[in-house]
Amino acid sequence: MERHDHAESLAVVLPGVWRAQRERKCDKLTQMGRRVFGVEGSEAAIAATEKFFASLEMPLRLSDYGIDAEDAVAKITARFEQRGSRLGEHRDITPSRVAEILRARA
């Protein structure tokens, strides 16, 4: 299979970001789920997205790549803290939220 690094990282991280931000993104996730997958609710939309990635034979977890979640948390959060980075359209994904997301995607 041809490598698509960005798509691969999205398949691992995006469902975790959506779950972490579900309260803020509930309406949009529900809308996307209904329009794209014909499902109702934010969790159903996330699950359908994961199922879609799986249908493309995309690994869904850090462990699928042999990546230790705690090692990834340490390296990535350190980098975010060095840069003072915050992610998301509301800049509310802090290094500690990144750590939660990565641990959830172990």
Residue frames relative to the residue before (quaternion, step in Angstrom):
aa qw qx qy qz dx dy dz
M 1.0000 0.0000 0.0000 0.0000 0.00 0.00 0.00
E 0.4975 -0.6554 0.4899 0.2881 3.55 -1.01 0.86
R 0.4334 -0.7070 0.4970 0.2558 3.61 -1.00 0.82
H 0.0207 -0.7566 0.6533 -0.0196 3.51 -1.11 0.86
D 0.2206 -0.8511 0.4575 0.1330 3.56 0.44 1.26
H 0.6626 0.4961 -0.3235 0.4585 3.60 0.88 -0.85
A 0.6601 0.4949 -0.3061 0.4751 3.58 0.91 -0.87
E 0.6360 0.5324 -0.3277 0.4523 3.57 1.01 -0.79
S 0.6784 0.4690 -0.3045 0.4765 3.58 0.88 -0.85
L 0.6257 0.5292 -0.3434 0.4589 3.61 1.05 -0.67
A 0.6398 0.5331 -0.3335 0.4418 3.58 0.95 -0.81
V 0.6727 0.4690 -0.2901 0.4933 3.57 1.10 -0.64
V 0.8079 0.3659 -0.1622 0.4326 3.57 0.64 -1.14
L 0.6181 0.6107 -0.3631 0.3363 3.62 0.86 -0.89
P 0.6647 0.4822 -0.3439 0.4554 3.66 0.78 -0.79
G 0.6416 0.5224 -0.3224 0.4598 3.59 1.06 -0.68
V 0.6278 0.5156 -0.3304 0.4804 3.57 1.02 -0.78
W 0.6673 0.5040 -0.3091 0.4530 3.57 0.86 -0.92
R 0.6561 0.4921 -0.3253 0.4707 3.60 0.96 -0.79
A 0.6588 0.5080 -0.3088 0.4611 3.59 0.96 -0.81
Q 0.7570 0.3440 -0.1716 0.5285 3.58 1.11 -0.71
R 0.2794 0.8201 -0.4760 0.1509 3.59 1.28 0.16
E 0.6284 0.5452 -0.3559 0.4256 3.60 0.91 -0.77
R 0.7044 0.4476 -0.2567 0.4874 3.59 0.91 -0.92
K 0.7778 0.3734 -0.1630 0.4786 3.56 1.02 -0.86
C 0.3119 0.8062 -0.4705 0.1770 3.58 1.28 0.04
D 0.6962 0.4779 -0.2918 0.4492 3.59 0.74 -0.99
K 0.6892 0.4730 -0.2857 0.4687 3.60 0.88 -0.91
L 0.6378 0.5112 -0.3332 0.4699 3.59 1.01 -0.74
T 0.6398 0.5187 -0.3193 0.4686 3.56 0.99 -0.83
Q 0.6464 0.5177 -0.3059 0.4697 3.56 0.97 -0.89
M 0.6624 0.4955 -0.3032 0.4730 3.59 0.91 -0.91
G 0.6436 0.5354 -0.3209 0.4428 3.57 0.92 -0.87
R 0.6687 0.4971 -0.2866 0.4729 3.55 0.96 -0.92
R 0.7397 0.4475 -0.2383 0.4425 3.58 0.77 -1.06
V 0.7605 0.3913 -0.2061 0.4755 3.57 0.93 -0.87
F 0.8285 0.2301 -0.0814 0.5040 3.56 0.83 -1.01
G 0.4229 -0.7217 0.4587 0.2999 3.60 1.21 -0.19
V 0.5310 0.5968 -0.4197 0.4309 3.57 1.11 0.71
E 0.3581 -0.7273 0.5452 0.2132 3.56 -1.26 0.40
G 0.7816 0.3413 -0.2710 0.4464 3.54 -1.03 0.86
S 0.6091 -0.6029 0.3894 0.3374 3.51 -1.17 0.70
E 0.6695 0.4873 -0.3166 0.4628 3.61 0.89 -0.83
A 0.6263 0.5235 -0.3376 0.4686 3.59 1.02 -0.73
A 0.6324 0.5258 -0.3301 0.4633 3.60 1.03 -0.71
I 0.6530 0.4994 -0.3112 0.4767 3.57 0.96 -0.85
A 0.6613 0.5066 -0.3024 0.4633 3.58 0.90 -0.92
A 0.6501 0.5084 -0.3169 0.4675 3.60 0.98 -0.79
T 0.6238 0.5265 -0.3337 0.4715 3.58 1.07 -0.71
E 0.6451 0.5045 -0.3162 0.4789 3.59 0.97 -0.84
K 0.6400 0.5192 -0.3203 0.4672 3.58 0.98 -0.82
F 0.6254 0.5291 -0.3302 0.4689 3.58 1.04 -0.77
F 0.6546 0.4983 -0.3147 0.4734 3.60 0.86 -0.94
A 0.6499 0.5175 -0.3135 0.4599 3.59 0.95 -0.87
S 0.6358 0.5347 -0.3328 0.4462 3.60 1.03 -0.74
L 0.6707 0.4528 -0.2802 0.5163 3.57 1.27 -0.41
E 0.4523 -0.7080 0.4108 0.3542 3.53 1.41 0.16
M 0.3388 0.7186 -0.5175 0.3178 3.55 1.06 0.84
P 0.4335 -0.6670 0.5310 0.2921 3.60 -0.86 0.86
L 0.2879 -0.8076 0.5031 0.1085 3.58 -0.97 0.89
R 0.7519 0.3370 -0.1751 0.5388 3.58 1.23 -0.25
L 0.6127 -0.5382 0.4269 0.3908 3.56 -1.19 0.52
S 0.6467 0.5412 -0.3167 0.4342 3.57 0.97 -0.86
D 0.5664 0.5931 -0.3833 0.4249 3.60 1.17 -0.47
Y 0.7113 0.3949 -0.2296 0.5342 3.57 1.26 -0.46
G 0.5161 -0.6465 0.4116 0.3824 3.57 1.30 0.05
I 0.4694 0.6635 -0.4428 0.3785 3.57 1.21 0.51
D 0.3499 -0.7171 0.5685 0.2005 3.54 -0.87 1.03
A 0.4788 -0.7067 0.4421 0.2757 3.59 -0.66 1.12
E 0.6713 0.4990 -0.3161 0.4476 3.61 0.90 -0.84
D 0.6172 0.5241 -0.3365 0.4808 3.57 1.09 -0.68
A 0.6563 0.5014 -0.3036 0.4751 3.58 0.96 -0.88
V 0.6254 0.5366 -0.3344 0.4572 3.59 0.97 -0.85
A 0.6714 0.5088 -0.3068 0.4429 3.59 0.80 -0.98
K 0.7121 0.4624 -0.2667 0.4559 3.58 0.81 -1.00
I 0.7230 0.4570 -0.2630 0.4464 3.56 0.79 -0.99
T 0.6722 0.4758 -0.3208 0.4678 3.60 0.87 -0.80
A 0.5999 0.5467 -0.3662 0.4551 3.61 1.06 -0.64
R 0.6564 0.5097 -0.3048 0.4651 3.56 0.97 -0.85
F 0.6487 0.5066 -0.3125 0.4742 3.58 0.97 -0.85
E 0.6600 0.5019 -0.3113 0.4644 3.59 0.94 -0.84
Q 0.6113 0.5496 -0.3434 0.4543 3.62 1.02 -0.77
R 0.7513 0.3989 -0.2002 0.4862 3.53 0.91 -0.94
G 0.3797 -0.7168 0.4950 0.3113 3.59 1.20 -0.35
S 0.3114 0.8015 -0.4600 0.2215 3.55 1.20 0.57
R 0.0113 -0.7186 0.6951 0.0191 3.47 -1.31 0.67
L 0.2405 -0.8007 0.5392 0.1012 3.54 -0.91 0.94
G 0.6505 0.5294 -0.3980 0.3717 3.50 -1.37 0.10
E 0.6255 -0.5715 0.3819 0.3692 3.52 -1.19 0.54
H 0.7164 0.3844 -0.2408 0.5301 3.58 1.23 -0.38
R 0.3954 -0.7440 0.4433 0.3062 3.57 1.36 0.11
D 0.4603 0.6984 -0.4254 0.3454 3.56 1.07 0.75
I 0.5588 0.5425 -0.4190 0.4668 3.60 1.22 0.27
T 0.1224 -0.8215 0.5567 -0.0161 3.50 -0.09 1.44
P 0.7005 -0.4318 0.3271 0.4646 3.59 -1.22 0.09
S 0.6526 0.4998 -0.3375 0.4586 3.64 0.95 -0.68
R 0.6308 0.5022 -0.3338 0.4883 3.61 1.08 -0.62
V 0.5955 0.5489 -0.3521 0.4692 3.58 1.07 -0.72
A 0.6422 0.5257 -0.3166 0.4594 3.58 0.96 -0.88
E 0.6419 0.5182 -0.3186 0.4668 3.60 0.95 -0.86
I 0.6623 0.5174 -0.2997 0.4515 3.57 0.91 -0.96
L 0.6855 0.4834 -0.2902 0.4607 3.57 0.85 -0.96
R 0.6420 0.5123 -0.3335 0.4628 3.59 0.97 -0.76
A 0.6531 0.5146 -0.3090 0.4616 3.57 1.06 -0.74
R 0.7153 0.4180 -0.2407 0.5056 3.59 1.21 -0.45
A 0.2645 0.7805 -0.5193 0.2261 3.59 1.24 0.40
